[in-house]
Amino acid sequence: HSAAFFAPIGPLIEMDNAQFREAMATNLEAPLFLTKSLLPNLKRCATEATKPRVLHVSSGAAHNAYEGWGSYCITKAGFNMMYRVLAGELSLDNILVGSVRPG
C-alpha cells in the first residue's frame, strides 16, 4: 500500500475540515479497507511454510513533525500504528505484515 494524499501545505489549524477528512480517508482508511478485502485470499493461501505478506510504504513524516504537513504526518503516524496492530493480529493467521520507509 502506498497511496497518499498531501493536503495543501499550511498550518494544520487552518486546514479545511473536508481536506483533513480526505487525508484520513486516503492515507488511513483506504489501506485498511483494502487489506480487509484481501484477507479471504490471504488466509486461504497462508500456511506455516508459506506466509503471504502485506507490505506498506511508510514515510519519514510518520516520525517527524514537519511544519505545514500536519494532516500527512498525523495520518502516516496512524498508518504505522495500524500496521503494527495488524502485524500482531494477522500473525495468528500466518500472514506477515511489514513496512518500508524509503529515503
DRENPA-3360 file (N, C-alpha, C; in nm, 2 decimals, always signed):
BEGIN
1 = HSAAFFAP = +0.08/-0.12/+0.00/+0.00/+0.00/+0.00/+0.09/+0.12/+0.00 ~ +0.07/+0.21/-0.09/+0.15/+0.33/-0.10/+0.07/+0.45/-0.13 ~ -0.06/+0.45/-0.12/-0.14/+0.57/-0.15/-0.11/+0.68/-0.05 ~ -0.12/+0.80/-0.10/-0.10/+0.91/-0.01/-0.17/+1.04/-0.06 ~ -0.22/+1.12/+0.03/-0.28/+1.24/-0.01/-0.21/+1.36/+0.07 ~ -0.16/+1.45/-0.01/-0.10/+1.57/+0.05/-0.20/+1.68/+0.04 ~ -0.25/+1.72/+0.16/-0.34/+1.83/+0.16/-0.26/+1.96/+0.13 ~ -0.33/+2.07/+0.10/-0.25/+2.19/+0.08/-0.16/+2.21/+0.20;
9 = IGPLIEMD = -0.03/+2.25/+0.17/+0.07/+2.28/+0.27/+0.03/+2.41/+0.34 ~ +0.03/+2.40/+0.47/+0.00/+2.52/+0.56/-0.03/+2.47/+0.70 ~ -0.06/+2.57/+0.78/-0.09/+2.53/+0.92/-0.21/+2.44/+0.94 ~ -0.19/+2.34/+1.02/-0.30/+2.24/+1.04/-0.43/+2.31/+1.09 ~ -0.42/+2.40/+1.18/-0.53/+2.47/+1.24/-0.61/+2.54/+1.13 ~ -0.55/+2.58/+1.02/-0.62/+2.65/+0.91/-0.67/+2.56/+0.80 ~ -0.65/+2.43/+0.81/-0.69/+2.33/+0.71/-0.84/+2.32/+0.71 ~ -0.90/+2.31/+0.59/-1.04/+2.29/+0.58/-1.07/+2.15/+0.63;
17 = NAQFREAM = -1.18/+2.13/+0.70/-1.22/+2.00/+0.76/-1.23/+1.89/+0.65 ~ -1.29/+1.93/+0.54/-1.31/+1.83/+0.43/-1.17/+1.78/+0.38 ~ -1.07/+1.87/+0.37/-0.94/+1.83/+0.33/-0.88/+1.73/+0.43 ~ -0.90/+1.76/+0.56/-0.84/+1.67/+0.66/-0.91/+1.53/+0.65 ~ -1.04/+1.53/+0.63/-1.11/+1.40/+0.62/-1.07/+1.33/+0.49 ~ -1.04/+1.40/+0.39/-0.99/+1.33/+0.26/-0.85/+1.27/+0.29 ~ -0.76/+1.34/+0.37/-0.63/+1.28/+0.40/-0.65/+1.16/+0.49 ~ -0.75/+1.16/+0.58/-0.77/+1.04/+0.66/-0.83/+0.93/+0.58;
25 = ATNLEAPL = -0.92/+0.96/+0.49/-0.97/+0.85/+0.40/-0.87/+0.79/+0.31 ~ -0.78/+0.87/+0.25/-0.68/+0.82/+0.16/-0.57/+0.75/+0.23 ~ -0.51/+0.81/+0.34/-0.39/+0.77/+0.40/-0.41/+0.66/+0.51 ~ -0.53/+0.65/+0.56/-0.56/+0.56/+0.67/-0.67/+0.46/+0.65 ~ -0.78/+0.51/+0.61/-0.90/+0.42/+0.58/-0.88/+0.33/+0.46 ~ -0.84/+0.39/+0.35/-0.83/+0.31/+0.23/-0.73/+0.19/+0.24 ~ -0.61/+0.21/+0.30/-0.53/+0.09/+0.32/-0.59/-0.02/+0.41 ~ -0.66/+0.02/+0.51/-0.72/-0.07/+0.60/-0.83/-0.15/+0.52;
33 = FLTKSLLP = -0.91/-0.08/+0.45/-1.02/-0.14/+0.38/-0.97/-0.23/+0.27 ~ -0.86/-0.19/+0.20/-0.80/-0.28/+0.10/-0.75/-0.41/+0.17 ~ -0.68/-0.39/+0.28/-0.62/-0.51/+0.35/-0.74/-0.60/+0.39 ~ -0.84/-0.55/+0.44/-0.96/-0.63/+0.48/-1.02/-0.70/+0.37 ~ -1.03/-0.64/+0.25/-1.09/-0.70/+0.13/-1.00/-0.82/+0.08 ~ -0.87/-0.81/+0.11/-0.78/-0.91/+0.06/-0.77/-1.03/+0.16 ~ -0.81/-1.02/+0.28/-0.80/-1.12/+0.38/-0.85/-1.26/+0.34 ~ -0.96/-1.27/+0.28/-1.00/-1.41/+0.25/-0.90/-1.48/+0.16;
41 = NLKRCATE = -0.85/-1.41/+0.06/-0.75/-1.48/-0.03/-0.62/-1.50/+0.05 ~ -0.57/-1.40/+0.13/-0.45/-1.42/+0.21/-0.46/-1.54/+0.30 ~ -0.58/-1.55/+0.37/-0.59/-1.66/+0.47/-0.60/-1.79/+0.39 ~ -0.66/-1.80/+0.28/-0.67/-1.92/+0.20/-0.54/-1.98/+0.16 ~ -0.44/-1.90/+0.14/-0.31/-1.95/+0.09/-0.21/-1.95/+0.20 ~ -0.24/-1.91/+0.32/-0.15/-1.90/+0.43/-0.13/-2.04/+0.50 ~ +0.00/-2.07/+0.52/+0.04/-2.19/+0.59/+0.16/-2.15/+0.67 ~ +0.20/-2.24/+0.76/+0.33/-2.21/+0.84/+0.45/-2.20/+0.75;
49 = ATKPRVLH = +0.45/-2.27/+0.64/+0.56/-2.27/+0.54/+0.55/-2.16/+0.44 ~ +0.43/-2.12/+0.40/+0.40/-2.02/+0.30/+0.32/-1.91/+0.36 ~ +0.38/-1.80/+0.40/+0.32/-1.69/+0.47/+0.30/-1.57/+0.37 ~ +0.18/-1.54/+0.33/+0.16/-1.43/+0.25/+0.20/-1.30/+0.32 ~ +0.23/-1.20/+0.25/+0.28/-1.07/+0.30/+0.20/-0.95/+0.26 ~ +0.18/-0.86/+0.36/+0.12/-0.73/+0.33/+0.23/-0.63/+0.36 ~ +0.26/-0.55/+0.26/+0.37/-0.45/+0.27/+0.32/-0.31/+0.25 ~ +0.35/-0.23/+0.34/+0.31/-0.09/+0.33/+0.43/+0.00/+0.32;
57 = VSSGAAHN = +0.41/+0.12/+0.25/+0.52/+0.21/+0.24/+0.49/+0.33/+0.34 ~ +0.59/+0.34/+0.43/+0.58/+0.44/+0.53/+0.64/+0.57/+0.48 ~ +0.67/+0.66/+0.57/+0.73/+0.79/+0.54/+0.80/+0.85/+0.66 ~ +0.90/+0.92/+0.64/+0.97/+0.99/+0.75/+0.87/+1.09/+0.82 ~ +0.77/+1.13/+0.75/+0.67/+1.22/+0.81/+0.59/+1.15/+0.92 ~ +0.59/+1.02/+0.92/+0.52/+0.95/+1.03/+0.60/+0.96/+1.16 ~ +0.73/+1.00/+1.16/+0.81/+1.01/+1.27/+0.86/+1.15/+1.31 ~ +0.83/+1.24/+1.22/+0.88/+1.38/+1.23/+0.77/+1.47/+1.21;
65 = AYEGWGSY = +0.76/+1.58/+1.29/+0.66/+1.68/+1.27/+0.71/+1.79/+1.18 ~ +0.66/+1.78/+1.05/+0.70/+1.88/+0.95/+0.60/+1.99/+0.95 ~ +0.65/+2.11/+0.98/+0.56/+2.23/+0.98/+0.49/+2.24/+0.84 ~ +0.35/+2.25/+0.85/+0.28/+2.27/+0.73/+0.23/+2.14/+0.67 ~ +0.27/+2.03/+0.72/+0.24/+1.90/+0.67/+0.15/+1.82/+0.77 ~ +0.08/+1.89/+0.86/+0.01/+1.83/+0.97/-0.07/+1.71/+0.94 ~ -0.16/+1.72/+0.84/-0.25/+1.61/+0.81/-0.17/+1.49/+0.76 ~ -0.07/+1.51/+0.68/+0.01/+1.40/+0.63/+0.08/+1.33/+0.74;
73 = CITKAGFN = +0.15/+1.41/+0.83/+0.22/+1.35/+0.94/+0.13/+1.27/+1.03 ~ +0.02/+1.33/+1.06/-0.08/+1.26/+1.15/-0.13/+1.13/+1.09 ~ -0.17/+1.13/+0.97/-0.23/+1.01/+0.91/-0.12/+0.91/+0.88 ~ +0.00/+0.95/+0.85/+0.11/+0.85/+0.83/+0.15/+0.78/+0.96 ~ +0.15/+0.86/+1.07/+0.18/+0.80/+1.20/+0.07/+0.70/+1.24 ~ -0.06/+0.74/+1.22/-0.17/+0.65/+1.24/-0.16/+0.52/+1.15 ~ -0.12/+0.54/+1.03/-0.10/+0.43/+0.94/+0.01/+0.33/+0.99 ~ +0.12/+0.39/+1.04/+0.22/+0.30/+1.10/+0.17/+0.22/+1.22;
81 = MMYRVLAG = +0.09/+0.28/+1.31/+0.04/+0.21/+1.42/-0.06/+0.11/+1.38 ~ -0.14/+0.14/+1.28/-0.24/+0.05/+1.23/-0.17/-0.08/+1.18 ~ -0.06/-0.06/+1.11/+0.01/-0.18/+1.06/+0.08/-0.26/+1.17 ~ +0.12/-0.19/+1.27/+0.18/-0.26/+1.39/+0.07/-0.35/+1.45 ~ -0.05/-0.30/+1.47/-0.16/-0.37/+1.52/-0.19/-0.49/+1.43 ~ -0.20/-0.46/+1.30/-0.24/-0.57/+1.20/-0.13/-0.68/+1.20 ~ +0.00/-0.64/+1.22/+0.10/-0.74/+1.22/+0.08/-0.84/+1.33 ~ +0.04/-0.79/+1.45/+0.02/-0.88/+1.56/-0.11/-0.97/+1.54;
89 = ELSLDNIL = -0.21/-0.90/+1.49/-0.34/-0.97/+1.47/-0.33/-1.08/+1.36 ~ -0.27/-1.04/+1.25/-0.27/-1.13/+1.14/-0.16/-1.24/+1.15 ~ -0.06/-1.22/+1.24/+0.04/-1.32/+1.26/-0.03/-1.45/+1.31 ~ -0.14/-1.44/+1.37/-0.21/-1.56/+1.42/-0.27/-1.64/+1.30 ~ -0.28/-1.58/+1.19/-0.33/-1.65/+1.06/-0.21/-1.67/+0.97 ~ -0.09/-1.66/+1.02/+0.03/-1.69/+0.93/+0.04/-1.59/+0.82 ~ +0.00/-1.46/+0.84/+0.01/-1.36/+0.74/+0.11/-1.25/+0.80 ~ +0.21/-1.22/+0.72/+0.31/-1.13/+0.77/+0.28/-0.99/+0.72;
97 = VGSVRPG = +0.30/-0.89/+0.81/+0.27/-0.75/+0.77/+0.40/-0.67/+0.80 ~ +0.44/-0.60/+0.70/+0.57/-0.52/+0.72/+0.56/-0.38/+0.66 ~ +0.67/-0.31/+0.67/+0.67/-0.17/+0.63/+0.81/-0.14/+0.58 ~ +0.82/-0.05/+0.48/+0.94/+0.00/+0.43/+0.93/+0.15/+0.43 ~ +1.04/+0.21/+0.46/+1.05/+0.36/+0.47/+1.16/+0.41/+0.37 ~ +1.12/+0.44/+0.25/+1.22/+0.48/+0.15/+1.29/+0.61/+0.20 ~ +1.41/+0.63/+0.15/+1.49/+0.75/+0.17/+1.59/+0.74/+0.27;
% end
